[in-house]
């Protein structure tokens, strides 16, 4: 019988696959890894790891969205870009 995969080993393998593949190819590689190497319990661990990572990515995007909404450097920078791109919004004397 093959040696069981630990959560750490599964995470390491996912990291390797992510470095080797992008987008749909990454998804195919993960599916192939799960089908060829993992038993049912290990596939549940894999699912948990993938869901946690998806949640981390979503939280990161929410943080960026909040920063954009509330202002700061992003808002000032984009406002300057918009003003420079639209001559009607430029202030007189500039």
Number of C-alpha atoms within 10 A of each C-alpha: 3 7 7 12 17 12 14 11 11 19 16 12 14 19 11 11 18 16 10 11 14 12 8 9 13 16 14 14 17 19 13 12 17 18 12 9 14 19 13 10 11 17 18 13 18 22 13 13 17 15 12 12 12 12 12 12 11 11 12 12 12 12 11 11 11 11 14 15 11 10 12 10 11 14 14 12 11 13 12 12 11 13 13 13 11 9 9 9 10 13 9 6 4 4
